[in-house]
Every structure is written in structure tokens, then in C-alpha cells.
Amino acid sequence: MNIIKASFQLGAVVTAPGAKRLMEEFGLDPTHYLARHVTGDSRDLSEDDKKENDFSVSRNLRILSAYGAGGRKLWIITEEDHSATTILCPDEY
């Protein structure tokens, strides 16, 4: 059993329609991406964006992760107050 150490709270999780379609089409498990997001695994982000996330986690600001998926990307954004996390495609932002 893997134990995940969360870096922050997700709040309510919401999935935008386009992201839902993308995950269904490619058989992607949203819990996999949420686990990566909440543990700081954002390897698909630029180094500057990773530094920004580190800064944001330490100061309770908005946190963004981006993951490649079948030629498309999924974004996961946790709001500044950590009341909600949204899974979406970039064009749904």
C-alpha cells in the first residue's frame, strides 16, 4: 500500500466537461493525476512554473499542475483558499 503525503488540501474536486471527455477517451484515472498534483509531482511544468508552485504551496496561493495526455494536456488548479480543485483542459480556462 502506497501512502501519499499531501503538500496541501484539495478542497472539493470538480472536473470540467472537456477534461472528463479526454480522460474517458484515453482511459485516464483522475485520482492518479490528483495524487501527483497534491504531492508536488508536476514534471510536465517548466522549471519556472515548478518554482512558482513551491512558492505557492508555502504561502497558500493558487497551485497549477499540467500533465500530458494523448497529445493534449490536463491542467489541475487548486484555488488560493484551497476550497476547490479543478481538472480541466487548457482551453476550458
C-alpha positions as CSV (number, residue, x, y, z in Angstrom):
1,M,0.0,0.0,0.0
2,N,1.4,3.4,-1.0
3,I,0.9,6.2,1.4
4,I,0.6,9.7,-0.2
5,K,1.9,12.7,1.8
6,A,-0.2,15.6,0.6
7,S,1.5,19.0,0.5
8,F,-1.8,20.8,0.7
9,Q,-5.6,20.3,0.8
10,L,-7.5,19.9,-2.5
11,G,-11.0,21.0,-1.3
12,A,-13.9,20.0,-3.5
13,V,-12.8,18.4,-6.7
14,V,-14.5,19.4,-9.9
15,T,-13.9,18.1,-13.4
16,A,-14.7,20.3,-16.4
17,P,-16.6,18.6,-19.3
18,G,-13.6,18.7,-21.8
19,A,-11.3,17.1,-19.2
20,K,-13.9,14.5,-18.4
21,R,-14.2,13.6,-22.1
22,L,-10.4,13.5,-22.5
23,M,-9.9,11.2,-19.5
24,E,-12.7,8.9,-20.7
25,E,-11.4,8.8,-24.2
26,F,-7.9,7.8,-23.1
27,G,-8.8,5.8,-20.0
28,L,-7.1,8.2,-17.7
29,D,-7.7,7.8,-13.9
30,P,-8.2,11.3,-12.4
31,T,-7.0,10.0,-8.9
32,H,-3.6,9.3,-10.4
33,Y,-3.3,13.0,-11.6
34,L,-4.7,14.3,-8.3
35,A,-2.2,12.3,-6.3
36,R,0.6,13.7,-8.5
37,H,-0.7,17.2,-8.1
38,V,-1.1,17.1,-4.3
39,T,2.3,15.7,-3.8
40,G,4.0,18.3,-6.0
41,D,4.8,16.0,-8.9
42,S,4.4,18.5,-11.8
43,R,7.2,17.2,-14.0
44,D,5.4,18.4,-17.1
45,L,5.7,22.1,-15.9
46,S,8.6,24.4,-16.8
47,E,11.2,25.0,-14.1
48,D,9.9,28.5,-13.5
49,D,6.4,27.1,-13.0
50,K,7.7,24.5,-10.6
51,K,9.4,27.2,-8.5
52,E,6.2,29.2,-8.6
53,N,4.2,26.2,-7.3
54,D,6.8,25.7,-4.5
55,F,6.3,29.3,-3.5
56,S,2.5,29.0,-3.8
57,V,2.4,25.9,-1.6
58,S,4.4,27.6,1.2
59,R,2.1,30.7,1.1
60,N,-1.3,29.1,0.4
61,L,-1.6,30.5,-3.1
62,R,-3.1,29.0,-6.2
63,I,-1.3,25.8,-7.4
64,L,-1.2,24.7,-11.0
65,S,-0.1,21.3,-12.4
66,A,-0.1,20.3,-16.1
67,Y,0.1,16.8,-17.4
68,G,0.4,15.5,-21.0
69,A,-2.4,13.2,-22.2
70,G,-2.7,11.7,-25.7
71,G,-1.3,14.8,-27.4
72,R,-3.5,17.0,-25.1
73,K,-2.9,18.4,-21.7
74,L,-4.8,18.3,-18.5
75,W,-4.5,21.1,-16.0
76,I,-5.2,20.8,-12.3
77,I,-5.7,24.0,-10.4
78,T,-6.2,24.3,-6.7
79,E,-7.7,27.6,-5.7
80,E,-5.8,30.0,-3.4
81,D,-8.1,29.3,-0.4
82,H,-7.9,25.5,-1.1
83,S,-11.7,25.3,-1.2
84,A,-11.7,23.7,-4.7
85,T,-9.5,21.9,-7.2
86,T,-10.5,21.8,-10.8
87,I,-9.4,19.4,-13.5
88,L,-9.7,21.0,-16.9
89,C,-8.2,21.3,-20.4
90,P,-6.2,24.5,-21.1
91,D,-8.9,25.7,-23.5
92,E,-11.5,25.5,-20.7
93,Y,-9.6,28.0,-18.5
